[in-house]
Amino acid sequence: MRLLVQLLAVFLVTVQQGASAHPWLLFANRKDIRLVDATQTRNRNNNVTIIIKDLEDAAALDYHYEKGMVCWTDISLEMIRCAYHQGANLLNKTNVITTGLVSPDGLAIDWLGNKLYWTDSETNRLEVSTLNGENRKVLFWEDLDQPRAICLFPKKGLLFWTDWGENPKIESAGMNGDLTTRHVIIKDEIFWPNGLTIDYEEEAIFWADAKLNIICSASLTGANRRTVSQGDLQHPFALTMYKNVLYWTDWQTKSIHSCNKKTGAGRKAVLGSSLTPMDIHVYDQERQPYSALPCQNQNAKCSHLCLSAPYPPWFTCACPTGSKLVDNFTCADGAQQLLLLARRTDLRRISLDTPDYTDVVLPLDGVKHAIAVDYDPVDGFVYWSDDEVRGIRRAKLDGSQQEDVVMAEVDHPDGIAVDWIGRNLYWTDTGTDRIEVARLNGTWRKVLISENLDEPRALALDPEVGWMFWTDWGKEPKIERASMDGSDRVVLVNTSLGWPNGIALDYVQRRLYWCDAKTDKIEVADMDGSKRKEILSENVPHIFGFSLLGDFLYWTDWQHRSIERVHKWTGEDRKIIVDQLPDLMGLKAINITEVRGTNACAVGNGGCSHLCLNRPGKYVCACPIGYELTADEINCVIPEAFLLFTRKEDIRRISLEANHKNVIIPIAGVKEASALDFDVNDNRIYWTDIGVKSISRAFMNGSNLEVVVEFGLEYPEGMAVDWVAHNIYWADMGSHRVEVARLDGSSRRVLIWKDLKNPRSIALDPGEGYMYLGVWGSVPHIERAGLDGSQRITLVNGVGRVNGLVVDFADRRLYWADVDGKHIESCDLDGKQRQVVVSGNMPQPHGLTQYEEFIYWADWTTRSIERAHKQSGENRTRIQTQVDYVMDILVFHSSRQSGWNPCAVNNGGCSHLCLALPAGSTSSSSPRTQPSVSSTTTAASSSSASTSSAAAATNLPATTVVVRQSHTHRCTCPTHYELVADNKTCVAPKSFLLFSQKNYINRLLPSSPDSPDVILPIRGLKQVRGIEFDPVGQHLYWIDGRSQTIRRALDNGTQASVVVANPTQSLHPYDLAVEPYSRVLFWSCSRFNAINATRIDNHLSVGILVGGPSTSDKPRNLAVHPVKGWLFFTNLVSPARIERCRLDGSDRVKIIETDIDQPSALTIDTEEEMIFWADTSLKVIEVAALDGTNRRKLISSQLVQPIALTVHGRHLYWLEKDSQLIERALKINGEDRQRVQGRIPYLSDLLSTSTLDPNTLASNPCYPPNSGCGHLCVLMDSGERGRCACPLNMILEDGKTCVEPPACSPEHFTCRSGIYETGPSGSGATRCIPLSWRCDGQTECSDASDEEDCPECRPDQFRCQTGQCIAKKHECDGVPQCMDRSDEQRCCPLGQFYCSELCLPDILLCDGVPHCPDESDESVTSCANRVANPLAGDSSIRTTYIIGIVVGLGSVALLCVLFFCWHRRHSHADPDEGAHDPLNPVAPRHTIVPGHTQLQTDYQLQYVSNIVGERTAGVGASSHLGSSAVDLLSGRGVKNGGAIIVDGGGVVVGSSSSCQLYDRSHVTGASSSSSSGPGYPQETLNPPPSPATDTRSHCTEPYCCTAVSGQSHKSHTLSRQTARGHHLGHQPRLSGTSSQVYSTLRSYKHYKVRNQPPPPTPCSTDNFEESDSQVAYHSSPSPSSIPKMGPGFKNAGRRQQSSHRHQRLGADYDSDPYPPPPTPARSHYVSDASCPPSPSTERSYFNPLPPPPSPSPQ
């Protein structure tokens, strides 16, 4: 590095010392900036020095000689950067302009005034700033269309720039931006003006035109124009000069050239052949002569910018963009009126004080998806909501003091509003469906409205009066108003609304404005909803953001990508503020210093301790969540106790100390809340939801919502928290079980499941170790059991259905509500001393709790909550009325959770569950034995596993001392897990069954004393089809039928991942098989009929082993014998069979191929060496040896649809899908058939697994550490050794690594099968075919891969051999349209038809005798076409036919004569009669025969002559060709040559050279119907690219775009004239039946394109229809869906629907209220025929290979 710096210093010092005789060229080379000595051309490689390296994409550059400064634009980083040198020190690169740039194509430095000037061809602006980037100002922004090069003449105060837009030109203006000095100096004979430079001595300009390939010069006014050089210029880009020499960079030659500036003589290459040269300058002091200017003297007293002017006093003071001059020298302190804009990934401000309306990005961090924005004029903070980070943030206008305001429990905050008087922040949340408020710093948060909100969006406040307004675009769109505390809610407008996106208030006129993106209107009404009036309804396709300031309404439009304004009352004076800015969201028009109005909350917060909320008439004090307002209605306190209750759709709390007002707890997603409890330790509430079948928890303020149990629940209507051991218990009336788990849902265990019917209520007494159950069943009763499920007894008989159950810990009594008895009763904890406490007027009690001396309950019929004395039932009081469907009720107070047991300390030392035993229990004093229980069997017996087995499970020595269980508590395990000898640690089961249902995977232990089956807690299971288990990694694998992917996870649901992805939806996985030793997952694919392999450890695809699209195989079910290294599979060919092969697909053997019809399941018994299979057609399960011998039927009766088999122990298990059964029988003889489980819907697969011995694994030869194989390992010699192997299409390179076979040349296509053959020379060669054979309709590859993924052309189109589709009329019209000229290759004269490279007379077509080598003349298609068009091929008869129609009905005799003549002519027609017919308007066509030998032409003519002679002579025998002749005719003998052109008579008229590799008009998807705009040259239909484009803009395959799912392609070309009309606001419409879709003009660009929204990709799978905004979009409910193109804000739980817009939005969106996104998914692989390269596309533009296909949109 030090050497580089020293070398740079020597260079720059030498240059600065005035070595004028040796000019140095400074040029950008994309990744670096270099200096080259222009005089040392002999040694071109050694005279170049890189002075600045490690750049991203340098394009334009300039320098300041005096300051030692070099600046450049970086088109990838979208910024301007500079670097300085001081002697031997090279200073670091600095970022000068970092925001507001998109495509900075041109850059120039004012070395006298110390300013930076630049052009941006995307924003279409010309700007200026100081050298450090400050005081940035837009000089020109109108009438610019792709400005590029820029240069300055500071001495004269002039600047010049090129513009290669729709009207290419070169302009000049004063450097001060004075419009009166702006002139177009060159506008004729100019197309793509790239380079521009000034001759300061002769006062002339020079420019290079990359389209005309010329270099011209003219005077500064455009006069005296002359051409300097023309002819063989390739692609000149940048231009500079020194003395009498011009220098320029050329993209195509990748060189720097020079010539004489006057004559163009002496052209030579200065440097070249391996560069990517961009901008260039002569680095010399003579190019920056000094001149005294006013701005050099104290900035000419300008406060900000001093800009040179071309007239006295030779300068002008200017202000940064957005500020105005107060006088001639001083600028105002920033803009006063602003538009604040949320633009998804940034926030911007737009000054309304100046006419340029330049958008300036606020320097903020972490903006992911900004939606709404507002401003506080008091403190100067900008507030915005971010949908992706799910929060609300704020910062100053300069980006300082950025901080998070609200980040918790925010889902999709669509709207925000600042109460600048009360100092509060309001927001809507369309995810939680709430309106909330907090202080401006985010504290003291409170939910105001949470009911009857569907999709709340825009929000506006009137703090002075005390109103808030909001829109709701849900199923019933409406605009509502309420007081700012959420009271007095009223609907203002609910008719003729669709998607009311924005709302704004006129505080002076007291009016309410709103915009609707579905009705496409802006309307107004009074603030009470009356006097509704339409303001604007024309050309507003999709309004989103909406605001009002002064007399104007401002809005953002998603489809126009614009910000517009209109007069608020008249709807006139409409103006576009910003055009073509994508990703527009909310906006706010503000006066930054205006603070309007006041109210009582403005002073001292109204005296409130927390929130002061204004209301009409009087303000109120409010409390945040978790606080209660005291009696003084000013102060808020945290209550000691309060009542909680569930009300189906929500959970609420009631104060027990004040006014008993119920307050909703803001918890999202509650559907049917049922049982309720709390944990006093961490202030959480727990509840069951029978609507979503889950158990959830959250903090008391509603935050940190978690689902703790979500699988295997049916109707969990009873639930209780063990606050001591931190466990949760629940009773499920659907599954008839009582279960327990840790509070986070882990370690789940079934406690009671036998002899239990409809358990409804549950209560716990952890201090005494008991649980109490209210059981409905056939005989309702109350039970008691230990917390471990032991000692279960019936406590109370003779009761009705118990709906509430509660323990009074102080008086040691049990209370319950009896629904049938319509009373509340109690007893002691032994079931004695029963008494009725409350009766009468209790029609339907539901829920019961107790606190201190009172009991509380709810009643569904009276819709009330009451309380009474717990002993006498007196003092009965109704504390809440008008509450519907209270499901459960409890008092939140620490006294309700008292008591203690040893499980409270370190979980009792247990690894999983610690369950307290009933007090005084001594049953657990013996080692590993259960406490004595009643005659009712419980799950506690699961601990009775033997000591030896437990020790073996943990590898404990036999002498290990067995620890006795405590008599106070018991350690126990999740269901199916076992305790080891220490009686504390649990281990997973060694052997078990797994079976899958549609959305569940279950574990089954048929002989376990635990509950036999449990659902595994794996999330996201959708249409599970196949399952497998890896005993080494303990991962469970499954096929996801919805996404057609293969996934895996541990049995506890963690470590979930995708193993085989399917991004293109091309795969259909069918079955799975894991080989644990070699760590490979085998899976079959029903779409490609193949068996694939994937590595387990890294998820890398190994490849195809068996089958494939080109084979007749149809492998389906799989089974692996890991010990022997065999893979078994069913093959559903006809007839079906079962085969066996090695793990690489080799050594295939058919083991079962008779008496088998539809094999549906397959499994291997590795112990008995048997194979089992089921046949759904024959309804039988059979067994055989592994070689197919000893075959016999095992089960042949009472089978309906067996779909899965597995061997587990002594039994064979199978699934009966239709019968919803799991059955088993002895695997040896099929006897002892038993039903294992029943009534299990949607069964899909069954699997047995067992633990793998680690020693066996480590010793296996194919275990990866042993084998070292890169892909596959195959066991050999009965498993004694392994050998490395490869999948299809690959070969072993070094005995271990698989590689691809040698590739084909660029002129050839590589068949996918990769069959390794030996060429003539003996060297290996991959199967290669000529590229022209690709998609030619004939299969040359053995696997048919050359005819796959070819585009489907429409009936009115012709498909080229490259896959291109052209209009049918262009076939054989004499003008090649296909990039391979194939449309002119199979052409015959009239009266003849084409077949197999031959032209034969029409009389031979469908005559019953085949004449073509491929017999295509007698094919069904050809004959059908002939019947459909009997006159085809004979022009004279067609003419006669037409004349007959025109004349009308002729005489019968004349018709007979004509018919007779026709008949004779048809019988004796000459082959070329049509060509020589003088009435035939079509000239004889040439025939282009592939190949380049006269032999082929002669052979063709001789063959035609022979056939015609035989036919006309009546021989009737066909000619026979040898194989070599057929190859010659088919083109197989010609690799990549030209073509022989043969006329109709067989005369060689010429030969064609190699055809053009690709036609870029095809790449863009342009159809033949596309037209250019009038008055604009066809060559410049699309202008040249800018530096913002990149290499992905071009396809590199001739078959770029393919039809997907049968959908046809649409054109994506738009005329320049039409686009300009759109820019001016005129909206031409397209017919809904047109096949052409409007597209962006500059299709090579990114989405940031002027004049048009971006089009869909040419390979899009979407069908778009035209709309009034020229582009059709898929619908979307909210801005959050824009980057994903998904359904909208509510990514979870929201329906996903889409619709199309055409004519008017409202016509097609009635079915769904989701607004569309601003743009469809866009591909970057779009090009255009007339579009030359840009600084980022030139590398691919001049690549001689065809462009790649466009990716399918995601």
Salt bridges, closest charged atoms under 4 A:
ASP32 OD1 - ARG34 NE 2.83
ASP57 OD1 - ARG30 NH1 2.64
ASP62 OD1 - HIS281 ND1 3.86
GLU78 OE2 - LYS1648 NZ 2.87
ASP105 OD2 - ARG148 NE 3.53
GLU122 OE2 - LYS1645 NZ 3.85
GLU127 OE1 - ARG136 NE 2.76
ASP145 OD2 - ARG1616 NH2 3.90
ASP145 OD2 - ARG1620 NH2 2.74
ASP145 OD1 - ARG1642 NH2 2.97
ASP145 OD1 - ARG1650 NH1 3.21
ASP163 OD2 - LYS169 NZ 3.79
GLU166 OE1 - ARG1620 NE 3.08
GLU171 OE1 - ARG182 NE 2.73
ASP199 OD2 - LYS261 NZ 2.47
GLU202 OE2 - LYS261 NZ 3.50
GLU202 OE2 - LYS262 NZ 3.69
GLU203 OE2 - LYS156 NZ 3.31
ASP232 OD1 - ARG267 NH1 2.54
ASP279 OD2 - HIS281 NE2 3.76
GLU286 OE1 - LYS243 NZ 3.29
ASP346 OD2 - ARG343 NH1 3.01
ASP346 OD1 - ARG348 NE 3.03
ASP359 OD1 - ARG125 NH2 2.55
ASP359 OD2 - ARG348 NH1 2.27
ASP374 OD1 - LYS588 NZ 3.80
ASP376 OD2 - ARG423 NH2 2.60
ASP379 OD2 - ARG423 NH2 2.80
ASP387 OD1 - HIS412 ND1 2.38
GLU403 OE2 - ARG394 NE 2.60
ASP404 OD1 - ARG393 NE 2.84
ASP411 OD1 - ARG390 NH1 3.08
ASP411 OD1 - HIS412 NE2 3.37
ASP414 OD2 - ARG457 NE 2.94
ASP433 OD1 - LYS1690 NZ 2.83
ASP433 OD2 - ARG1694 NH2 3.45
GLU436 OE2 - ARG434 NE 3.31
GLU436 OE1 - ARG445 NE 2.63
GLU451 OE2 - ARG647 NH2 3.33
GLU451 OE2 - ARG652 NH2 2.78
GLU455 OE2 - LYS1690 NZ 3.52
GLU455 OE2 - ARG1694 NH1 2.93
ASP462 OD2 - ARG510 NH2 2.59
ASP472 OD2 - LYS478 NZ 3.99
GLU480 OE1 - ARG489 NE 2.73
ASP485 OD2 - ARG615 NE 3.02
ASP488 OD2 - ARG615 NH2 2.63
ASP506 OD2 - LYS568 NZ 2.74
ASP520 OD2 - ARG1701 NH2 3.59
ASP520 OD2 - ARG1704 NH2 3.80
GLU523 OE1 - ARG532 NE 2.83
ASP526 OD1 - ARG511 NH1 3.18
ASP526 OD2 - LYS531 NZ 3.97
GLU534 OE1 - LYS521 NZ 3.33
GLU564 OE2 - HIS560 ND1 3.58
GLU564 OE1 - ARG574 NE 2.82
ASP573 OD2 - ARG565 NH2 3.59
ASP579 OD2 - HIS1623 ND1 3.19
ASP583 OD2 - ARG344 NH1 3.79
GLU594 OE2 - ARG596 NH2 3.33
GLU628 OE2 - ARG653 NH2 3.79
GLU640 OE2 - HIS893 NE2 3.00
GLU649 OE2 - ARG647 NH2 3.20
ASP650 OD2 - ARG647 NH2 3.11
ASP650 OD1 - ARG652 NE 3.31
ASP682 OD2 - ARG684 NE 2.84
GLU706 OE2 - ARG684 NH1 2.99
GLU706 OE2 - ARG697 NE 3.31
GLU710 OE2 - ARG1019 NE 2.28
GLU717 OE1 - ARG760 NE 3.16
GLU739 OE1 - ARG748 NE 2.72
ASP765 OD2 - ARG812 NH2 2.69
GLU783 OE2 - HIS781 NE2 2.88
GLU783 OE1 - ARG792 NE 2.64
ASP788 OD2 - ARG970 NE 3.10
ASP808 OD2 - LYS870 NZ 2.82
ASP811 OD2 - LYS870 NZ 2.87
ASP820 OD1 - ARG801 NH2 2.91
GLU825 OE1 - HIS823 NE2 3.23
GLU825 OE2 - ARG834 NE 2.92
ASP830 OD1 - ARG784 NH1 3.22
GLU853 OE1 - HIS869 NE2 3.78
GLU866 OE1 - ARG876 NE 2.91
GLU866 OE2 - ARG878 NH2 3.85
ASP884 OD1 - ARG863 NE 2.41
ASP1010 OD1 - ARG749 NH2 3.41
ASP1013 OD1 - ARG737 NH2 3.49
ASP1030 OD2 - ARG1079 NH2 2.55
ASP1040 OD2 - ARG1047 NE 3.71
ASP1051 OD2 - ARG1003 NH1 3.37
ASP1097 OD1 - ARG1079 NE 3.49
ASP1113 OD1 - ARG1137 NH2 3.91
ASP1113 OD2 - ARG1148 NH1 2.97
GLU1139 OE2 - ARG1137 NE 2.76
GLU1139 OE1 - ARG1148 NH2 2.93
ASP1144 OD2 - ARG1283 NH2 3.47
ASP1147 OD2 - ARG1142 NE 2.64
ASP1165 OD2 - LYS1227 NZ 2.95
GLU1167 OE1 - LYS1227 NZ 3.76
GLU1169 OE1 - HIS1121 NE2 3.02
GLU1182 OE1 - ARG1191 NE 2.85
GLU1223 OE1 - ARG1233 NE 3.15
ASP1232 OD2 - HIS1211 NE2 3.93
ASP1277 OD2 - ARG1281 NE 2.61
GLU1340 OE2 - ARG1532 NH2 3.62
GLU1347 OE1 - ARG1359 NH2 3.85
GLU1348 OE1 - ARG1312 NH1 2.63
ASP1356 OD1 - ARG1354 NE 3.24
GLU1371 OE1 - LYS1368 NZ 3.91
ASP1373 OD2 - HIS1370 ND1 3.39
ASP1407 OD2 - HIS1411 NE2 2.91
ASP1407 OD2 - ARG1511 NE 3.03
GLU1473 OE2 - ARG1465 NE 3.28
ASP1590 OD2 - ARG1592 NH2 2.77
ASP1590 OD2 - HIS1646 NE2 3.41
ASP1662 OD1 - HIS1674 NE2 3.43
GLU1665 OE1 - HIS1702 NE2 3.75
ASP1668 OD1 - ARG1701 NH2 4.00
ASP1708 OD2 - HIS1702 NE2 2.40
ASP1710 OD1 - LYS518 NZ 3.39
GLU1738 OE2 - ARG30 NE 3.50
GLU1738 OE1 - LYS254 NZ 3.44
